[in-house]
Amino acid sequence: MEVRHLASLIAIAEHGSFSAAARAIGTVQSNVSAHISRLEKELGVQLVDRQSGRLTEDGQVVVERGRRIINELEDIEADINSTAVIEGDTRLGVLGTTGRWLLPSFLPALRAAQPRVRATVYEGSTSTLLPRLVAGDLDAAFVNFPVDEPDLDVEPLFAEELLLICTAGHPWAALESITMQQLAEHPLLLPPRNAQLRRIIDRAAGSQRASLQPQVEIDGVRLITSLALDGFGPAIVPATALPRHFAGDIRRIAVPQLPRRLVGWASRRRPLPNKATRAALEVAREAVRTAGHDQPGVSADPRAMHPVRAGGAPSVRP
C-alpha cells in the first residue's frame, strides 16, 4: 500500500469523481484509476462504486484512516524540517462558550507568534470533541474536566463559575444568590443527564438532598442560554455562556453550592502532538492569562484550578 494510492482515494472522496480527483492532485485520470485498482486488489474489497463515483462503506473506512496516516506523515516532515520556525497544521476543538471569549485573543496571538502554523477550529461539546480527539480527527481540544481518557494528556487552563440566569420577571429575579433547595422549587432548563455539566449539577444537588426538575433537557449550553435569555425558563450555565457586554434584561444569580467548572487542554499521548499543536498550547496558556482577566467569572489562578465540591470540601482532580 502506497501513500499516493491513499491520496488518490481521498481526492475522490473530497472531489466526487476520478477526473476531478486527478485535477486536484495534479495527475491524469488513468493514474487515479490505476491507484484505486491497485489499492482494491491489495485490500480485496471494492472501494469506489464506478457507476456513481461514490465511496463504498469500505472505501469510507480506508479514507478515514488514510487521512490520519497522511496527516502524521506531513507532521513528521514538518517537525523534522522546522528548526526555529515552526510550520504545520493543527486541528483544534473548542467549547462554544470558551471559543467566544478566548479565540479573539488566542488566534491573533498564534498568528503573531507562529505565522506559519495553520489552525483549523471545530466547535463542539466535550462529549463530541473527546471521541474525535481519541480517534485522531483532532490534534487537541479545549474541554470540560475531568477527562477520563487514559490515552489523553490534559492540562487545566482556567476555572469558571456556574450561575443561574433568569429574566427580570421570574420569581427569583430579586435574589443575589440561591440554594440548591430553592432551585428544586421551579423547573429548569438543563443539559441531558449524560452531559458533563449536568453531572456536575446533579452531584451538587444530590449532596444537598435536592432534586432538580428539568423543564426540558437540551444538549447545547449556548442554546440553553439563548432560550433562557428569551424568557423560556431559568438555567444554570457557565459564566462564559453570557456575552461579556450583554445588555439585555437578564439576572445573574450566584449558586454558592455549585463547584466551579474546570476547562483545559487535552491532546493524545500517542502519537506525540506535532510542533504546531505544541506551539498552540504555549500560546493558549498566555491567551487565557491575558484574556481571562477581562472575562467575568473566569480565573486562571492555579488556586482556582481545583473545583470545590458542594459543601466546601476541595475536590481532587484525577
N, C-alpha and C positions, 0 to 999 in steps of 0.2 A: 504494500500500500504506500503510495507516494503522496506527498503534500499537494502537489499540483493536481492530482486526481480529486482530492478533497476540495481544493479551491474551485474546481470546475463545478462540482456538485453544489457547493454553497452559492456559487454565482447563479446557477439555475434556480435555486430556492429564492434568491433575492430578486431576480430579474424576470422569471416566469417562462423562459424558453431557452433552447440551445443557442439560437442565434443571438439573442440579447446577452446571454452569458458570455458568449465568445467576444462580443464587442466590449463588454465590461472589463474583461481580463486581458484584452489586447491580443487575441489569437483568432483562429478561424474555427468555424463551426465543426469541421471534421475532427479537429483536435479535441474539442469538448466531447464530442460523441465517442471518440476513442477512449478518452479518460473515464467516462462513465461506464462504458462497456467493460473496461479492464477492472474497474472497481467492483462492478456487479459480478464478474467472473470470480474474483478473489473472495468475495463475501458469500457468493452462492444465493443471492437474492436480487429481486428487481428493485431498483432504487427510484427510477423515474418512469411514470406512465407515458409512453411515447405518443399516445393519442392526445392527451390533454396537456402534456408538458409539466404536469404536477408531480410532486414527490409522492411516493408511496409512504405507508406508515414506517417501513424500514428505512426509507430514504430520509425521513424526518429525524429518526433516531441518529443516523450517521451524521447528518448536518449539525445537530445539536452538539455532538461530541467533537466533530471536526472543527467547529468554531473554537472550542476550548483549546484544542491542540494547536491551531494556528495562532491563537492569542498568546499561548505560552511560548511558542517559538519566536514570535515577534518581541515578547517581553525579554527573552533571553538575549536576543540580538541587541535590543535597546540597552539592557543593563550592561552588557559586555562592552559595547561601543561607546557608552557615555562615560565621561570622567567627571569633570567639574560641571558640565552642562547635562542636566537630566532631561531626557526626551522619552515620550511614550504616552500611552493611553491609560486612563484609569476610569473604571465604571463604578460609580458611587450611588448607593441607595440612601434615601433620606426620608425621615418622617415629614409629613406635610407641615406640621406645626413648627418643627425645627427649621425646615428649609426656608420658611417665610422670613425669619429674622436673621438666620445665620448665613444663608447663601449670599445676600447682598454684600457681606463683608468677606466671606470665605473665597468666593470666585475671583473678585478683583485681586485679592491678596495672592492667590495661587498664580494668577496670570502675571503678576508683578515679580513674584519670587522665582517662578519656574515657567517662563514664557513658552517653552517647548513641550510642556505637559498638556495633554488634551483630555479634559474631563467631560464625561457624559453622566448626567444625573437622572436618576429614576426615583420618582416619588412612590411611597407605599407605606403600609403599616409594618410594625415589627413582625407580625405573623406572616406577611407576604414577602418581606425583604430577607429574612433569615433563610428560608428554603432556597431562594435564588443565590444567596451568598454561599451556602454549603454546596450547591450544585455547580458553582463556578460561573454563573451568569453575571455576578457582581464581584468586584475586587474588594470592596469594603462597604460598610453601611453605618449610618447614624441610627441607632435603635434604642428601644427601652431596655433597661436592665431589670432583673437579672437575665442573663443569656445562658441557657442550659444546653449548650452545644460543645462537646469536648473537642471538636475539630476546629474551633474558632479561638482566636486570641481577642481579648476585649480590654478596653481601657475607658474608664469613666471620664466624661468631659465636663458635665455640669449637672446640677440638680435644679429642679423647678417645683414650685408649689402647685398643689392641686386645690382648686377653689370651686365654689358654687357660683353659677351665674343665673340670673333671672331678670325678667323685665320689671319695670317700676311698679306695675300693677299687681304683682304677685304678693301674697301674704308675707313672704319672707323678705321683701324688698327693704324694709327698715332695719334689718339686722346687720350688725357688723361681723358677727361670727355665728356659727351654728354647730350643734352637736349631731352625732350620728343618730341619736334617738329622735331628734327633731326632723332629720332628713327622712326618717321612716314614716313620717306622717303624711307625706304627699308623694304621688308618683313622680318619677324622674326619667329623663332621657338618659339611657345607659348604654354602654357598649355591650356586645354579646358576651356570654359567660366565658367563652374561650379566649377572649382578648386579654392582653397583659394588663391594661388599665382596669378592666372590670375585676380581675383577680385581686389587684391591689385594693380596690374599693371594697370588695366583698370581705376580704380579710380584716380590713379595718372595722367594717360594720359588725362582723362576727365577734371581734374582740370586745365590742361594746354591747353585745347581745341585741343588736339591732338588725332588722331585716328590711332591706330597701325594696321599694315597689317600682318595677320598671313600667313606665308609661308606654315605652316602646324601646326595643333594643336595636341599635344602629351601629353598623360596622364602619366607622369613619369619624374621627374626632372633629375634623373640620365640618362635616355635615351635621353632627350633633350640635356644634357651636352655632352654626348658621340657623338651625331650627330654633335653638334657644333664643337667639337674638331676634327672631321673628315672632317670639311670644308663644311658641308651640308648647313650651314647658321648661322647667328648670333643669340644669345639667351640671354634673361635676366634670370639669375639664382641666387640663394643664394650663398654667398661666399664659404660656405662649400661644394658646389657641385663639386668644383675643388679639387683634392687631394693636400695636402699642399706642397708636393715636386714634383708636376708635372713639367716636364722639356720640354714639347712639345712647338712648336712654336705657342703659343696662346696669345692673347692680353686681358688683364683685363681692362675694361674701366668703370670709375665711372659714376653713373647716380644720380647726386645730388637731383633731383626732386622726386626720389623714396624714400618711407619710409623704415625703417629697417623692417626685418621680425622678429617677436617675436615668440620664441619657448618655450614651457613649459610643465609641468607635468599635466596630467588630470587623475582623478580617480573618481569612483562612490561615491556619498554621502551615499546611502543606497544600500546594507549593507555596514558598515564601512570596509574599506580595512583591510586585515589581517596584523598581525605584520610583516610578511616577506615583504609585499609590502610597509608598512610604513618605515621599515628599509631601503628598497631600495631607497626611496625618500631621506632619510638623506644622503646616500652615493652619490646619483645623484647630490645633491646640491654641495657637496665638489668636486666631479669629474669635474663638469662644471667650478668651480672656478679655479681649478688647470690646467686642460687641455685647457680651453678656452684662457689662456694667450698665448699659442703657436699656436693658430688657427687664421690665418689672417681673418679679417672681423668680428670676434666674440667678443662680450663684455658681461661680466656678471655683469657689473657695474649697480646698481639699477637705476641710472640716465638714462641709455640707454634702460630701460625696457618699455618705452612708445614711440612707434614708432612715427615718425614725419610725419604729412601729407604733401603732396606736397604743396609747397608754404611756409613752415616753421612753421606753427602753430602746437603746440603739440596736439596729438590726445588723447582722453580719452578712456582708456580700459574699457569695460563693466564689 
